[in-house]
């Protein structure tokens, strides 16, 4: 999506004048004079001045949005910016006004820049346009670090002022979304410190989730105790299917996991910051599809939460095969008992009766195709992990998982770890799993 870096030819600029930060009346550029102590020989380059001015602008833009100040927010957007872009950020500001966030910032990063055509600069009547990679970062409930999401913005130099010129991608459907792009929010905290973020119409559902979270988390940690301090559990409730898709889409998941289905609808998903983040396990969110989740009974809701909490608490730092990631989460969703495949894995047992025991594990794409194939993939995954746990113990499975993660993740890494911890190769384990299913 991003083109290679291409700097526009720019006439050398004088140092920009200082600005004031007043409600809609000051210079919103953030461009300032050369820092004190810098001589002509040691003056910062144009790129450094531009980056500093842009970051100062973004800092004030974030503060204005968090305060719900739509006048100041609008004043920092160039008049030629598309109306849809302006409306998007003004609505975000209005919805943020009542939020209780620890952090809300935009940051210029060293990521790849997008190409800006000369005709676009001329059409806007500005001196320069710049489209660096800008990230939105926010946090709730004392988490550190928090969420790190793409922010689709481009910048323009109008006279001596840097302003926000619009989006790098013109189609609003491609813009990364956060809960405050879908309305104001309310927060509810569970007795064990987990946080639920919902919209005002979903307070009752948020309270139901808050009530179940400690029980769901305990079901996971009793089976697989966590070393050190548990990762924070933060849940966001999506009020509509469109919001659920927006909050879970866009390639935001380091390793995305989905909970059991309600009919054909996905009930929940666990996402984290992108792999590009220094810590892939940071900024984790459990996203609940409110309508689908509300349609489940208490047992189904508890299973969905346990599944996603298992993703949060056992999330690897390296890519792992989904049969292992989802198998662990699905087994956690079963609670303290060891499930019986003959009664709980009907798709697997049908496969065994028709064709004999499986001799291989499902591929990653089997989990995402939907329909019976995906349901079978989930059942194959948890029955395999259940076999490993029943044969070698929960602690051995988790130890092998963590060893494989430390070695970079992957099927071969887990196979070696399994040999070290359980003295069995992965092919031997698959063969034993088949015998276990037909016993």
C-alpha positions in Angstrom: 0.0 0.0 0.0 2.9 2.3 0.8 5.1 3.5 -2.0 8.9 4.1 -1.7 10.2 7.3 -0.2 10.2 10.1 -2.8 10.9 13.7 -1.5 9.4 16.5 -3.5 11.7 19.3 -4.7 11.4 22.0 -2.1 12.7 25.5 -2.2 14.9 26.2 0.9 12.8 27.6 3.6 13.6 30.2 6.3 13.2 29.2 10.0 9.5 29.3 10.8 8.0 31.8 13.3 6.9 30.7 16.8 3.2 30.0 17.4 0.6 30.2 20.1 -1.8 27.4 21.0 -5.1 29.1 21.5 -8.6 27.8 20.8 -8.8 28.1 17.1 -7.0 31.4 16.8 -3.3 30.4 17.0 -0.9 29.1 14.3 -1.6 25.3 14.4 1.6 24.4 12.6 3.8 23.8 15.7 6.7 25.1 13.5 9.1 27.1 15.7 12.5 28.9 15.5 15.8 27.0 15.4 16.5 25.6 18.9 18.6 27.8 21.1 22.3 27.1 21.0 22.3 26.0 17.4 24.6 28.0 15.2 24.2 28.4 11.5 26.8 25.7 11.0 25.0 23.4 13.4 21.4 24.2 12.5 19.1 21.3 12.1 18.3 20.1 8.7 15.0 20.7 6.9 14.0 17.1 7.6 14.6 17.5 11.3 12.8 20.8 11.4 9.9 19.3 9.5 9.7 16.3 11.8 9.8 18.4 14.9 7.2 20.8 13.7 4.9 17.9 12.6 5.3 16.1 15.9 4.4 19.3 17.8 1.3 19.7 15.6 0.3 16.1 16.3 0.8 16.6 20.0 -1.6 19.5 20.1 -4.0 17.8 17.8 -4.2 14.8 20.1 -4.7 17.0 23.2 -7.5 18.9 21.4 -9.3 15.6 20.5 -8.9 14.2 23.9 -10.5 17.3 25.4 -13.4 17.1 22.9 -12.4 20.5 21.5 -13.8 20.4 17.9 -12.9 24.0 17.2 -9.2 23.5 17.9 -9.2 20.1 16.2 -10.8 21.5 13.0 -8.3 24.5 13.1 -5.4 22.1 12.7 -6.9 20.5 9.5 -6.2 22.2 6.2 -9.3 23.8 4.6 -8.8 21.7 1.5 -8.9 18.4 3.4 -11.8 16.1 2.3 -14.9 16.7 4.2 -15.2 13.0 5.2 -11.7 13.2 6.8 -12.6 16.3 8.8 -15.9 14.8 9.9 -14.1 11.6 11.0 -11.7 13.4 13.3 -14.3 15.8 14.7 -16.6 12.9 15.5 -13.6 11.2 17.2 -13.0 14.3 19.3 -16.6 14.5 20.4 -16.6 10.8 21.4 -13.3 11.1 23.3 -14.6 13.9 25.5 -16.0 11.6 28.2 -13.4 8.9 27.9 -11.0 8.0 30.7 -7.8 7.3 28.8 -4.3 7.2 30.2 -2.7 8.1 26.9 -3.9 9.4 23.5 -1.1 10.4 21.2 -0.1 10.5 17.5 3.6 9.9 16.6 5.7 10.4 13.5 7.7 7.2 13.1 10.6 6.0 10.9 8.3 3.8 8.9 8.0 4.0 5.1 6.5 7.2 3.7 3.8 7.3 1.1 4.4 9.0 -2.3 2.7 12.4 -2.7 2.2 13.5 -6.3 3.2 17.0 -7.4 -0.3 17.7 -8.8 -1.8 16.9 -5.4 0.5 19.6 -3.8 -0.5 22.1 -6.5 -4.2 21.3 -6.2 -4.2 22.1 -2.5 -2.3 25.3 -3.0 0.4 24.5 -0.4 4.2 24.7 -0.5 4.8 21.0 0.4 3.1 17.8 1.3 4.5 15.0 3.4 3.0 11.5 4.2 5.2 9.9 6.9 4.0 6.9 8.8 2.0 8.2 11.8 0.8 5.9 14.6 -2.0 6.4 17.0 -1.1 5.2 20.6 -3.5 4.9 23.5 -3.8 3.1 26.7 -6.4 2.3 29.4 -6.3 0.9 32.9 -2.7 1.6 33.6 -1.4 -0.7 30.8 2.1 -0.1 29.5 2.7 -0.1 26.6 -0.7 0.3 25.2 -2.4 0.1 21.8 -0.3 1.0 18.7 -2.5 1.4 15.6 -2.0 3.0 12.1 -3.3 6.5 11.7 -4.0 7.5 8.1 -2.8 11.1 7.9 -0.8 13.3 5.5 0.6 16.7 6.3 0.9 19.9 4.3 3.0 23.1 4.6 0.7 26.1 4.1 3.0 29.1 4.2 5.0 28.5 7.3 2.4 26.3 9.0 2.3 22.6 9.0 -1.3 21.4 9.0 -3.0 18.0 8.7 -3.9 17.7 5.0 -6.1 14.6 4.9 -5.6 10.8 4.7 -2.9 9.0 2.9 -5.6 6.6 1.5 -8.7 8.4 0.3 -11.1 5.6 0.9 -12.5 5.8 4.5 -13.1 2.1 4.5 -9.4 1.5 4.7 -8.8 3.8 7.8 -7.9 2.1 11.0 -10.8 2.3 13.6 -10.8 2.5 17.4 -13.9 2.4 19.7 -14.3 6.2 19.7 -14.9 6.2 16.0 -18.2 4.4 16.7 -19.5 6.5 19.5 -18.7 7.6 23.1 -17.7 5.0 25.6 -18.2 3.9 29.2 -15.8 1.8 31.2 -16.5 -0.9 33.8 -13.9 -2.7 35.9 -14.1 -6.2 37.3 -13.0 -7.1 40.8 -9.7 -8.5 39.6 -8.8 -5.3 37.6 -10.0 -6.3 34.1 -11.5 -3.5 32.1 -14.5 -3.5 29.8 -15.0 -0.7 27.3 -18.5 -0.4 25.8 -20.9 2.2 24.3 -23.6 3.8 26.4 -26.3 1.5 25.0 -24.4 -1.6 26.1 -23.9 -0.9 29.8 -26.0 -4.0 30.9 -23.9 -6.3 28.6 -20.7 -4.7 29.9 -21.8 -5.5 33.5 -22.5 -9.1 32.5 -19.0 -9.4 31.0 -17.4 -7.8 34.1 -19.2 -10.4 36.2 -17.9 -13.4 34.2 -14.3 -12.2 33.6 -12.8 -13.4 37.0 -14.4 -16.9 36.6 -13.2 -17.1 32.9 -9.7 -16.0 33.8 -9.5 -18.5 36.8 -10.5 -21.4 34.5 -7.5 -20.6 32.3 -4.9 -19.9 35.1 -5.9 -23.0 37.1 -5.0 -25.2 34.1 -2.0 -23.1 33.0 -0.6 -21.0 35.8 1.1 -17.8 34.6 4.7 -16.9 35.4 5.0 -13.6 37.0 2.3 -10.9 36.7 -0.6 -11.6 34.4 -1.0 -9.5 31.3 -3.9 -7.0 31.6 -7.3 -8.1 30.3 -9.1 -5.4 28.4 -12.3 -6.0 26.6 -14.0 -3.9 24.0 -17.6 -4.5 23.1 -18.6 -3.8 19.5 -22.3 -2.7 19.2 -22.6 -3.8 15.6 -21.2 -6.2 13.0 -19.6 -3.3 11.2 -17.8 -2.1 14.3 -16.7 -5.6 15.1 -15.2 -6.0 11.7 -13.6 -2.6 11.9 -12.0 -3.2 15.3 -10.6 -6.6 14.4 -9.7 -5.9 10.7 -6.9 -4.2 8.9 -4.2 -6.7 9.8 -3.9 -5.5 13.4 -3.5 -8.9 15.0 -0.1 -10.3 15.9 -1.8 -13.7 16.1 -5.6 -13.4 15.8 -7.8 -15.9 17.5 -11.6 -16.2 17.3 -13.9 -17.7 19.8 -16.6 -20.4 19.2 -19.3 -19.4 16.8 -22.9 -18.5 17.4 -24.5 -19.9 14.3 -22.4 -18.5 11.5 -21.3 -15.4 13.5 -17.9 -15.0 15.2 -18.5 -14.2 18.9 -15.2 -12.6 19.8 -11.6 -12.2 18.8 -8.3 -11.5 20.5 -6.0 -9.0 18.8 -2.7 -7.4 19.7 -0.4 -4.8 18.3 1.2 -5.6 14.9 4.3 -7.8 14.6 6.1 -4.5 13.8 5.6 -3.5 17.4 8.6 -4.0 19.7 6.3 -6.1 21.8 3.7 -8.1 19.8 2.0 -9.1 23.0 1.3 -5.5 24.1 -1.9 -3.5 23.4 -4.0 -6.6 23.6 -7.8 -6.4 23.3 -10.5 -8.9 23.4 -13.2 -7.7 21.0 -16.7 -9.0 21.6 -19.4 -9.0 18.9 -22.1 -7.7 21.2 -25.1 -9.1 19.4 -23.7 -12.5 18.8 -22.3 -12.7 22.4 -25.6 -11.6 23.9 -27.4 -14.5 22.1 -25.3 -17.1 24.0 -26.3 -18.7 27.3 -24.1 -18.2 30.3 -22.0 -21.3 29.6 -21.4 -20.2 26.0 -20.4 -16.7 27.1 -18.0 -18.2 29.7 -16.5 -20.4 27.1 -16.0 -17.5 24.7 -14.3 -15.4 27.3 -12.1 -18.2 28.5 -11.0 -18.9 24.9 -10.0 -15.3 24.3 -8.4 -14.9 27.8 -6.2 -18.0 27.0 -5.0 -16.1 23.8 -4.1 -13.1 25.9 -2.4 -15.0 28.7 -0.5 -17.4 26.5 0.2 -15.2 23.5 3.5 -16.0 22.0 6.1 -13.4 20.8 6.7 -15.4 17.6 4.3 -16.9 15.0 3.1 -20.3 16.1 0.9 -22.8 14.1 -2.8 -22.2 14.7 -3.5 -25.8 15.6 -1.4 -25.1 18.7 -2.6 -21.6 19.4 -6.2 -22.4 18.9 -6.0 -25.8 20.5 -4.7 -24.3 23.7 -7.4 -21.7 23.7 -10.2 -24.1 22.9 -9.1 -26.5 25.6 -9.0 -23.6 28.1 -12.6 -22.8 27.0 -13.7 -26.2 28.2 -12.9 -25.3 31.8 -11.3 -27.6 34.4 -12.6 -30.8 33.0 -10.8 -32.9 30.3 -13.5 -33.1 27.5 -14.5 -36.4 26.0 -14.0 -36.3 22.2 -16.8 -38.7 21.6 -19.4 -36.3 23.0 -17.7 -32.9 22.5 -15.9 -33.3 19.1 -18.6 -34.6 16.9 -17.0 -33.5 13.6 -13.8 -35.2 14.5 -15.5 -38.4 15.5 -17.5 -38.4 12.3 -14.2 -38.1 10.4 -12.8 -41.0 12.4 -15.8 -43.2 11.7 -15.8 -42.4 8.0 -12.1 -42.4 7.2 -10.2 -43.5 10.2 -8.0 -41.4 12.6 -6.4 -38.2 11.3 -2.7 -38.5 10.4 -2.0 -34.8 10.2 -2.8 -31.5 11.9 -5.0 -28.7 10.2 -3.3 -26.0 8.3 -3.7 -22.3 9.3 -6.1 -21.6 6.4 -8.4 -24.3 7.6 -9.3 -22.1 10.7 -10.3 -19.1 8.6 -12.4 -20.6 5.8 -15.6 -20.7 7.8 -18.3 -23.4 7.8 -17.8 -27.1 8.7 -14.2 -27.1 7.7 -13.3 -24.5 10.3 -15.3 -26.2 13.0 -13.5 -29.4 12.2 -10.1 -27.6 12.4 -10.9 -26.2 15.9 -12.0 -29.7 17.1 -8.9 -31.3 15.6 -6.7 -28.7 17.4 -8.2 -29.0 20.8 -8.4 -32.8 20.8 -4.7 -32.9 19.8 -3.8 -30.5 22.7 -6.1 -32.4 25.0 -4.3 -35.7 24.1 -0.9 -34.1 24.8 -2.2 -32.7 28.1 -3.8 -36.0 29.2 -0.7 -38.0 28.2 2.1 -35.7 29.3 0.5 -33.1 31.6 -0.6 -29.5 31.2 2.7 -28.2 32.5 4.6 -30.1 29.8 2.5 -28.7 27.0 2.9 -25.1 28.1 6.7 -25.6 28.8 7.1 -27.0 25.2 5.0 -24.1 23.9 7.2 -21.5 25.6 10.4 -23.2 24.6 9.3 -23.1 20.9 8.3 -19.5 21.3 11.7 -18.6 22.6 13.3 -20.3 19.6 11.3 -18.2 17.1 8.1 -20.2 16.9 7.0 -22.7 14.3 6.1 -26.3 13.9 9.6 -27.6 13.8 10.5 -25.6 16.9 7.6 -27.0 18.8 8.5 -30.5 17.7 12.0 -30.1 19.1 10.6 -28.7 22.3 8.2 -31.6 22.6 11.1 -34.0 22.3 13.0 -32.2 25.0 10.1 -32.0 27.4 8.0 -35.1 26.7 10.6 -37.4 24.9 8.2 -37.8 21.9 8.5 -36.5 18.4 5.6 -34.6 16.8 4.9 -37.4 14.3 4.8 -39.9 17.2 2.4 -37.6 19.1 0.1 -37.4 16.0 0.1 -41.1 15.7 -0.7 -41.5 19.4 -3.5 -38.9 19.1 -5.1 -41.1 16.4 -5.0 -44.2 18.6 -6.4 -42.1 21.5 -9.4 -41.0 19.4 -10.4 -44.6 18.4 -9.7 -46.2 21.8 
